[in-house]
Amino acid sequence: MYFSIVEVKPLKDYKLLLTFENGEKRIFDMNPYLSKGIFKELKDENVFKTVRISYDSIEWSNEADIDPEVLYEESTVYKP
């Protein structure tokens, strides 16, 4: 299933609150990615907090990005 991301908010413990175009809010845990390639740079909280919307997905200031399908499939439903 493919949904564009319309809002992203960095949270504590390297998690992201994502809002998808269908209105669904989900939590994505970046921790499993922080030991891989360009994502290692996101261990710096200042870099992690630079996350923003880029087209239909998200991107950081270091140009790291993740496919929106991965973000949806590997995230959990947000329960406020």
N, C-alpha and C positions, 0 to 999 in steps of 0.2 A: 504494500500500500504506500502511496506517495502523497505526502502533504507538505506544502511549503511552510517554513517557519516565519511567523510574523512578529514575534517578540522573543527576546532572550534576556535573562537576568542571571549574572553570576551569583552563586550562593557560597556559603562556607563549605569547607572540606572538598573543594574542587567539584562542586556540583553545579548544574545549570538548570534553571527553570525555563522551560521552552513552551511557547504558545504556538500551536499549529493553526493553519488556515481553517480547519474545521472547528476551531474554538477550544479544542482539547489542550489541557495543560499537563505537561509531563516533566519528570525529573530525570536528567541524564548525569550519570556519574563518570567524570573524566579520569578518576584514579587509575583504572586499568591501562590507560593510554599514556600516562605521564612518564613511563620508562622507555617510550618508543620514539625514535626519530625526532622530528621537529616539535613534537608534543612535549619533549623534555623541558623546553623553554617555558612552558606554562606552569612549571613548578614555582616560578617567580610570580607571586600573587599579583604584582602590578601588571604583568603581561597577561595573566589569566583574566583579569578584570577588564581588559580591552576588548573582550568579545562583543561582536555586533552582527547585525543582519547583513548578509551579502547575497544579493539576488534572492534565491529561495532557501538559503541555508544560513550558516553562521561562519564567521571568520575572526581571527585574532590579528593583532598588529604585526605579528611575525609571519603572517600569511598562511598559518595553519588553518585548515578547514576540515569539516566532516560532512559526508553525504547526508542529506536530510532523511533518507530511508534508514540509514544506520541509526541516526538520532532517534527516530520514531521506534524502530524495532527493539533497540537496546535500552529504551527508557522505561520508567514506571509511571503510572498514573499519579498525578499530584493530588495529595489529600491535605488540604489546609488545616 
